[in-house]
Amino acid sequence: MATLRDVAREAGVSVATASRVINGHTNVTGPTRELVMAAVKKLSFVPHSGARSLTRRKTDTIGVILPDLFGEFFSEVIRGIDLVAHESGMHLLLGNMHGSAHETAAAVASMRGRVDGLLVMPPDVKPEALAANLDPAIPTVLLNYDADGLDLPFVAIDNYRGAYAMTKALIDRGARQVVHIAGPKHNRDARDRQRGFTDAMAQVAGERSPLILPGDFTEDGGAQAARLLIAGQMQVDAVFAANDVMAVGCIAQFIEAGIGVPGNIMVAGFDDIPLARHISPALTTMQVKIDQVGSTAMMMLLRQLRGEVLGAASATILTPTLIARGTTSGPAASDEATSAAAHRAPAP
């Protein structure tokens, strides 16, 4: 492979001059620049990214640390990030932490010196523990995490109001006994969605002790919840799962047991992953536009890299939209009405 010294020799210039041309510096004359670029082309020279990073003190790489890299939710977040990063000539370095505070620290540490900025979706770690592991010199945007006193920009989903609006929509359609399949207890999104459900059941349906079944955001978790309902022969009008994947598992179990959806029971989810519109019947859900979580966070990070100072006051809260489909027999109200229901939900 050709080296920078080979390019300089071919162009008849110093190594320093060849380096300035390749790194885009402007203090080189036009004819000299043409000589160097002709040598680059002739020798098929590819700059060493590590060496360029040391020279420019930039890596053109963004670190992305997520709780997991498996599943449609995380792939959509990454897709949104990459759409913006690619347009800006940035590369992504992915890491995961599987919900552990210790692994979070290790994942963040592994990025130091290798990235220009960080996008982090923390697990349910305490703010002070998160702050202790983040380098204040590295621009950082948090995803799905309220800064909780940390002056860091973040992008989050209004899970509470989304869950409240979905529960109210099911009640408006005639459901009186709505069951919620919760997400993992340690997950912030799951807890906020459960609070939205319980508040809507208390304030709209007058149900002070709503039925909540445990779940884990997996398809099997949804199927297990459905089996509990079937075994208990419970009179249930609707199931609201804390995410679409559990809703899909629940529907499959109902259909296998000969229980019609939505004929015998309505089912709704949350997130609007691509699978939600392709199953039959198509799934009613709260549309989050998951890729927008990633793209919005990436745009905020680019602003920081360009010199803007952003803190928690720059946070973006994305409001979900109710998408009514076949699992609840179509819309109970117009898009405007369901959107308004989300905004009328009491403050969490």
NORDALIN-V503612 format. One record per residue. N is the residue number from 1. RES is the residue in one small letter. PHI is phi as a letter, one per 30 degrees, with the letter a starting at -180 (* if undefined). OMEGA is omega as a letter, one per 40 degrees, with the letter a starting at -180 (* if undefined). Layout:
[[N,RES,PHI,OMEGA] [N,RES,PHI,OMEGA]]
This chain:
[[1,m,*,i] [2,a,d,i] [3,t,c,i] [4,l,d,i] [5,r,d,i] [6,d,d,i] [7,v,d,a] [8,a,d,i] [9,r,d,i] [10,e,d,a] [11,a,d,a] [12,g,i,i] [13,v,b,i] [14,s,d,i] [15,v,d,i] [16,a,d,i] [17,t,d,i] [18,a,e,i] [19,s,d,i] [20,r,d,i] [21,v,d,a] [22,i,d,a] [23,n,c,i] [24,g,i,i] [25,h,d,a] [26,t,c,a] [27,n,d,i] [28,v,b,a] [29,t,d,a] [30,g,e,a] [31,p,d,i] [32,t,d,i] [33,r,d,a] [34,e,d,i] [35,l,d,a] [36,v,d,a] [37,m,d,i] [38,a,d,i] [39,a,d,i] [40,v,e,a] [41,k,d,a] [42,k,d,a] [43,l,c,a] [44,s,h,a] [45,f,d,i] [46,v,c,a] [47,p,d,i] [48,h,d,a] [49,s,d,i] [50,g,d,i] [51,a,d,i] [52,r,d,i] [53,s,d,i] [54,l,d,a] [55,t,d,a] [56,r,c,a] [57,r,h,i] [58,k,b,i] [59,t,c,a] [60,d,h,a] [61,t,b,i] [62,i,c,i] [63,g,d,i] [64,v,b,a] [65,i,c,a] [66,l,b,i] [67,p,d,a] [68,d,a,i] [69,l,c,a] [70,f,c,i] [71,g,j,a] [72,e,d,a] [73,f,e,a] [74,f,d,i] [75,s,d,i] [76,e,d,i] [77,v,d,a] [78,i,d,i] [79,r,d,i] [80,g,d,i] [81,i,d,a] [82,d,d,i] [83,l,e,a] [84,v,d,a] [85,a,d,a] [86,h,d,i] [87,e,d,a] [88,s,c,i] [89,g,i,a] [90,m,c,i] [91,h,c,a] [92,l,c,i] [93,l,c,a] [94,l,c,i] [95,g,b,i] [96,n,b,a] [97,m,b,i] [98,h,h,i] [99,g,i,a] [100,s,c,i] [101,a,d,i] [102,h,d,a] [103,e,d,i] [104,t,d,i] [105,a,e,a] [106,a,d,a] [107,a,d,i] [108,v,d,a] [109,a,d,a] [110,s,d,a] [111,m,d,a] [112,r,d,a] [113,g,i,a] [114,r,c,a] [115,v,b,i] [116,d,d,a] [117,g,a,a] [118,l,b,i] [119,l,c,a] [120,v,b,i] [121,m,c,a] [122,p,d,i] [123,p,d,a] [124,d,d,i] [125,v,c,i] [126,k,d,a] [127,p,e,a] [128,e,d,i] [129,a,d,i] [130,l,d,a] [131,a,e,a] [132,a,d,a] [133,n,c,i] [134,l,c,i] [135,d,d,a] [136,p,d,i] [137,a,d,a] [138,i,c,i] [139,p,e,a] [140,t,b,i] [141,v,b,i] [142,l,c,i] [143,l,c,i] [144,n,h,a] [145,y,b,i] [146,d,d,a] [147,a,e,i] [148,d,h,i] [149,g,j,i] [150,l,d,a] [151,d,d,i] [152,l,b,i] [153,p,d,i] [154,f,a,i] [155,v,b,a] [156,a,b,i] [157,i,c,i] [158,d,d,a] [159,n,d,a] [160,y,d,a] [161,r,d,i] [162,g,d,i] [163,a,d,i] [164,y,d,a] [165,a,d,i] [166,m,d,i] [167,t,d,i] [168,k,d,i] [169,a,d,i] [170,l,d,i] [171,i,d,i] [172,d,d,i] [173,r,d,i] [174,g,j,i] [175,a,d,i] [176,r,c,i] [177,q,c,i] [178,v,c,i] [179,v,c,i] [180,h,c,i] [181,i,c,a] [182,a,d,i] [183,g,c,a] [184,p,e,a] [185,k,d,a] [186,h,d,a] [187,n,c,a] [188,r,d,i] [189,d,e,a] [190,a,d,a] [191,r,d,i] [192,d,d,i] [193,r,d,i] [194,q,d,i] [195,r,d,i] [196,g,d,i] [197,f,d,a] [198,t,d,i] [199,d,d,i] [200,a,d,i] [201,m,d,a] [202,a,d,a] [203,q,d,a] [204,v,c,a] [205,a,c,a] [206,g,i,a] [207,e,c,a] [208,r,d,a] [209,s,b,a] [210,p,d,a] [211,l,d,i] [212,i,b,i] [213,l,c,a] [214,p,d,i] [215,g,a,a] [216,d,b,i] [217,f,i,i] [218,t,c,i] [219,e,d,i] [220,d,d,i] [221,g,d,i] [222,g,d,i] [223,a,d,i] [224,q,d,i] [225,a,d,i] [226,a,d,i] [227,r,d,i] [228,l,d,i] [229,l,d,a] [230,i,d,a] [231,a,d,a] [232,g,d,a] [233,q,h,a] [234,m,d,i] [235,q,d,a] [236,v,c,i] [237,d,d,a] [238,a,a,i] [239,v,b,i] [240,f,c,a] [241,a,d,a] [242,a,d,i] [243,n,a,a] [244,d,d,a] [245,v,d,i] [246,m,d,i] [247,a,d,i] [248,v,d,i] [249,g,d,i] [250,c,d,a] [251,i,d,a] [252,a,e,a] [253,q,d,i] [254,f,d,a] [255,i,d,i] [256,e,d,a] [257,a,d,i] [258,g,i,i] [259,i,c,a] [260,g,d,i] [261,v,b,e] [262,p,c,a] [263,g,e,i] [264,n,c,a] [265,i,a,i] [266,m,d,i] [267,v,b,i] [268,a,b,i] [269,g,b,a] [270,f,a,i] [271,d,k,a] [272,d,i,i] [273,i,d,a] [274,p,e,a] [275,l,d,a] [276,a,e,a] [277,r,d,a] [278,h,c,i] [279,i,d,i] [280,s,b,e] [281,p,d,a] [282,a,d,a] [283,l,d,i] [284,t,d,a] [285,t,a,i] [286,m,c,a] [287,q,d,a] [288,v,c,a] [289,k,h,a] [290,i,e,i] [291,d,d,i] [292,q,d,i] [293,v,e,a] [294,g,d,a] [295,s,d,i] [296,t,d,i] [297,a,d,a] [298,m,d,i] [299,m,d,i] [300,m,d,a] [301,l,d,i] [302,l,d,i] [303,r,d,i] [304,q,d,a] [305,l,d,i] [306,r,d,i] [307,g,j,i] [308,e,d,i] [309,v,c,a] [310,l,c,i] [311,g,b,a] [312,a,d,i] [313,a,d,i] [314,s,c,a] [315,a,e,i] [316,t,c,i] [317,i,c,a] [318,l,c,a] [319,t,c,i] [320,p,d,i] [321,t,c,i] [322,l,d,i] [323,i,c,a] [324,a,d,a] [325,r,b,a] [326,g,d,a] [327,t,d,i] [328,t,b,i] [329,s,i,i] [330,g,j,a] [331,p,d,i] [332,a,d,i] [333,a,a,a] [334,s,d,i] [335,d,e,a] [336,e,d,a] [337,a,d,a] [338,t,d,i] [339,s,d,i] [340,a,d,i] [341,a,d,i] [342,a,d,a] [343,h,d,a] [344,r,d,i] [345,a,d,a] [346,p,d,i] [347,a,d,a] [348,p,d,*]]
